[in-house]
Amino acid sequence: MPNGAQALMKTLVDAGIEVCFSNPGTSEMHFVAALDNEPKMRAVLALFEGVATGAADGYARMAGKPAATLLHLGCGLGNGLANLHNARKGKSPMINIVGDHATYHVKYDAQLQSDIETVARNVSPNFVRTSQRTEELCKDAAEAITAARGLPGQVATLILPADVSWGEGGQACTVPEQKPAPCADSSTIESISEAINSDKKTALLLGGQALREAGLLAAGKIAAAKGVTLFAETFPSRIERGAGLPAVERIAYLAEMASLQLSEFDHLILVDAKAPVSFFAYPGKQSYLVPDSCTVHTLSSEEQDAIASLTQLAESLGADSTQAILQSPGRPGRPKGKLSAEKVCRAVGELMPENSIIVDESITSGLMLNAMTAGAPRHDMITLTGGAIGQGLPSAIGAAIACPDRPVLALIGDGTAMYTNQALWTMARENLNVTAIIFNNASYSVLNVELERVGAEEAGEKAKSQLDISRPVTNFALLAQSMGVHGTRVQTSEELLKAMEYSLSQPGPHLIEAVVPESLNGVKRKILPYLLKSMPNLPAPLSKALKNKIAP
Amino acid sequence: MPNGAQALMKTLVDAGIEVCFSNPGTSEMHFVAALDNEPKMRAVLALFEGVATGAADGYARMAGKPAATLLHLGCGLGNGLANLHNARKGKSPMINIVGDHATYHVKYDAQLQSDIETVARNVSPNFVRTSQRTEELCKDAAEAITAARGLPGQVATLILPADVSWGEGGQACTVPEQKPAPCADSSTIESISEAINSDKKTALLLGGQALREAGLLAAGKIAAAKGVTLFAETFPSRIERGAGLPAVERIAYLAEMASLQLSEFDHLILVDAKAPVSFFAYPGKQSYLVPDSCTVHTLSSEEQDAIASLTQLAESLGADSTQAILQSPGRPGRPKGKLSAEKVCRAVGELMPENSIIVDESITSGLMLNAMTAGAPRHDMITLTGGAIGQGLPSAIGAAIACPDRPVLALIGDGTAMYTNQALWTMARENLNVTAIIFNNASYSVLNVELERVGAEEAGEKAKSQLDISRPVTNFALLAQSMGVHGTRVQTSEELLKAMEYSLSQPGPHLIEAVVPESLNGVKRKILPYLLKSMPNLPAPLSKALKNKIAP
C-alpha cells in the first residue's frame, strides 16, 4: 500500500495534473521521493517560491488546466503569495501543496511553525484545507482539484502535514469530471438583445474566457451585425489576438482614460468581466468608472459559460451568420536608431513569429505594445492580472512548459524583473524557448506618474529617490549570464533587431536588455501624446477632453 | 495641519524610529512624499520586500530598537512575509507599515485588493490594525510602536489606507516610555538556586537577551561558581561572543545531537529560551528533546528581564563576585590549498576584525564556523531564527545601517543567497561595509541530509534532482557585478584570503563566491566527523553513542 505522498501523486496525475512547480524543504521530502515512481509528473524546480507560483499561473493560462505547486510551510507560501494573488485575480486553476510539520509536532512551536491557513486564505478564500489523515488525503486532494478547476478557476490550497504524507495507507482517488457550466438564461439574453436592438450606444466588455477565439468570433459577429463596440478588460488573463481575429480595445489603466472610453455608452454588457473601476483611488477622483447614465448588464458571470452565452446572444440577435470584422495583417516596420520603449514595441510587432505567446509585464514601457502588435500574426497575450509585480518571468516559464512548440516573448520592466529574477535560472535549467526583453529605464517609472496623480507632485529629491533605481543601474545581461542564460545588452534599434533575430532562431532562453529612456517623464509633460496614440479611435472632442483632464 | 502621512512620520521619528526600509507603490505615495520634510527619517529602498523586512530585522537586532518597513498592500506584505517570520521568531521589534487602498475603494475589489489582515496575522499575531481615520492614525501608530518594542519584541503591523494617509487633520502622538520588564520573582530564584546547589547536573539554556554581554557574564559567574553548564539556544537572534566573554555551546540543529547534549542533565534552567525541540519531525523520532528524567525550570520568560534575573540568581548563589571563565583569544590559522567549507570558516576565524558582525546563514557549509571563530576578537553573531531562508543578505544590510562603523561579514549558502539576491543592489546603493561570502556548493545540501533523515534514503535521480542546483551553476561573482557590487570568485584558500583581505580593507560592499564541495554527502558517509568536531566537549561514551545513533 502506498504512503500518503505516493497516493497523492497518483491522484494528481490521474486527474491530468502533470507538472509540479516546486521548491521543497524537509517536510516535503516524501512527496519529492514519490516523484521517482511517477513518470507522468514533471517536477520543475524553482530557486524561489514566487517563481514556482507564477510559473503555475502561466502554465494554467496556456494549458487550460491546473499545475501543482510544492511549497515549504507558511514561509514558502508567503514567498509565493504575490503570484498566487495574480493567479486568483486571473481565475487560474492551481493546486497549491504546502508541506507542514507533522501534526503532532505543531504544538512544539518549532522555528518554522506558523499559521499557514491564515496566509492561505488571502489567495484561496474558497478552498484551504489541512489534511489530517493519510486515509483522507486523496479525498481532500480530489476536492481541491474540483474546486480549482471549476468556474471560475481558483487557487486551491492543500496543506500537507509531514506525517500525513509519510503515513502508510494512502489510497488514490478518482476526481469526478467537472460539470459543464451553465449558459446565460433566456430572459437575460432576451433583455440584453433588446438593449442592443435599441438605438442606444452599446458596448460589450469581454473578460476571462470571452477573450478566447470562440468568444471573440461570437462577439465579433454581434459587433458587425449591430454596431456594438467591443472592449476587453484592462488586464486579461489571456487574450487571443492578431491578424484574422476581431480586434478589441482594452479598457485603459488610467482611470481618466477609461472614463472617456466609456463616456458615450448607454449600455455596457459584461461578459465574464467586472464593471471597470480605477486601479487605485485618487484624491477627489471617482473609483467607479462607468457613467451614471449607462446601464450595466451581465450576460454571463464568472460561474457561467461565457462562450456559449455569447453564441446564444448572437443567435438571438440573428447575427450568427454575420461575418465578424477581422483584424487585417500588418507589421509596424523596423525601428531605426537610438532605442526608446516605443521602438522596442515596434520591433516586437515587426519580428514576433506566428503563434507567439507574449507575456506583457512592461508597465509604462509597453504603452505602445498593443498598437504595434495589433496586426501581427495570431498570438496570445498574458498580462498582469493582479497588479503584483514579478509575474512576467515566472509566467513565461509556465507558458513555455505548457506550449513547448511556441515561442514565448516576455516583455518586462526592470523593476518587475528584479522581483523574481531567479526565474532565469529555471529557464536555463529547463532550456525553455523564452526571449525575455527587459526594458531598462532605471526607474519605477509608473510611480513617477502616480506620484503626480495622487496629488503629491511637489515631491522633492528625497521622495523621488524612492522611485529611482539608477544608482546603480542593474546590468541585466550580466544578471542573465550569472544564471546560465544568454544575455545581451542593446542600446540601438539595430542591435535590438539583431539580438531578437538571433534569439528567435536559437532554442533555449535568451535575455535582451534594452536600455531605454523613461516613456513618461511626468503626466503633464509627456504622457498625453502616448495616451492619444494608444487610443486611435477616440473621437476628436474626447481627445480634447482627455487633454483637458490630464494636462489642463 | 499636516496630513496623515506627515503626522505619522513625525510620530515615528519622535519615538526614535529613524530608518524605514521600503518598497512603495501608489498607495504609499503620500508617505513617500512626507519623507521630504522629515530629515530624521532615513529611507532605504529595496528592490524586493523580502529585502526590506529582512533588513529591518537585522537593524533591530543590532540597533536594539525598531525600524519601520513600508510595503505595498497584501502582495508586498506577502513578499516580505518570510523575513517577518524570522523577525517574529527572533523577537525583533518592527513597525510594518502596509499601504492599502483608500477605505472607500475597497468595495470595488480592484486588481490589488486582497485581505491584508489575514496575511498579517501570520507574523503579527498580537498587533494588526487597519487605521480607519486620519485623526486616529497616530494613536494607532503609537500603540503599534508600544506593542513592537515591549518584551518580547514583536512585529506590529499597521495597515494604512491611502485616504487615511492623504487626509488632512493628522496629529502626531507621543509614544509613552516602555515600562521596565519585571524580573524573576524571589520564589523562582530560590527554587532554582536550590536545584543548582543540589549535587545534580544542571545546565542553563540562554536565549534572547541572555546572550548579550551582561547576561553572559552573569551566567558565566554562576557556571564558574557552581559547575553549571552553559548552553545557548540553537538559533540566537544575536549572540555576543569571542575572546573575553564566556563561551557558550549552542544546542545542535540535528535532534540526534541535541538529545545527546542534554542527555546527562537533571535540571535544565531556561533563561528567555524554550525547551529544545526538533527543528522538524522525523518518523519514529521524538520531537521534544529534553530527557524525561530532566526537570525543566524557567528562570525568566520572554516577558521578563533576563539579565536582571540572571544577576539576581548569581547573587542568590553567592556567585556575584566569582570570576567567570572567559574564552581565551585564538585564531585558527590560515587555510591552505583547495577550498572546502571548513577552510572558508577557518579563513573567517583567522581574518575577522575586532567588532565584526557575523551574519550566519551558511546552513551546512557553516558547520565549523562556531569552532573556528570561538577565540576570535569580540564580535556579534546573527543567525537564522525562523528557518525561512533568504534572511542573511537582507539582515546584513540592516546590521550595517545600524552599525556603520563595524564590518559586517555575511556567510551565506548558495540556495539561500538566491532567495533575496536583490539585497546586493541595496548594499551598492547605500555603499554598505558588507563582505558577503557565498558558499557555492551548487546544492540544497541540507536537503540531501534531510532526505535520508526522513527515511527516504532510497531516493532516485528524479527526486535527487530537486535538491541539485548545479544545472546551471550560478555565478555569484557575476550576479554581484550585475547589481554594482564588487564580486570575486575564488577556488583556493589563497585566493579567498587575498579577496577577504582586500574586501575588509576597502569600504563598500564586496561579494566573494567561494566554490566549495558539499560538506555533507549523506548522513551515513561523512557527517559524523563533522558532528564530533563541532562538539569538542562531548564525553567519549557519548561520542560513541552518537556514532551509533547516526551511523550504526
Interface residues (C-beta under 8 A of the other chain):
Chain A: S22 P24 G25 T26 S27 M29 H30 V32 A33 A34 L35 D36 A43 L45 L47 F48 G50 G74 C75 G76 G78 N79 L81 A82 H85 R88 K89 H101 A102 Y104 H105 Y108 D109 A110 Q111 L112 S114 D115 I116 T118 V119 R121 N122 V123 P125 A162 D163 W166 T234 F235 K274 V277 S278 F279 F280 A281 P283 S287 Y288 T385 G386 G387 A388 G390 G415 M418 Y419 N421 Q422 W425 A428 R429 L447 E450 L451 R453 V454 G455 A456 E458 A459 G460 E461 K462 A463 S465 Q466 L467 I469 R471 P472 V473 T474 N475 F476 A477 L478 L479 Q481 S482 M483 G484
Chain B: S22 P24 G25 T26 S27 M29 H30 V32 A33 A34 L35 D36 A43 L45 L47 F48 G50 G74 C75 G76 G78 N79 L81 A82 H85 R88 K89 H101 A102 Y104 H105 Y108 D109 A110 Q111 L112 S114 D115 I116 T118 V119 R121 N122 V123 P125 A162 D163 W166 T234 F235 K274 V277 S278 F279 F280 A281 P283 S287 Y288 T385 G386 G387 A388 G390 G415 M418 Y419 N421 Q422 W425 A428 R429 L447 E450 L451 R453 V454 G455 A456 E458 A459 G460 E461 K462 A463 S465 Q466 L467 I469 R471 P472 V473 T474 N475 F476 A477 L478 L479 Q481 S482 M483 G484
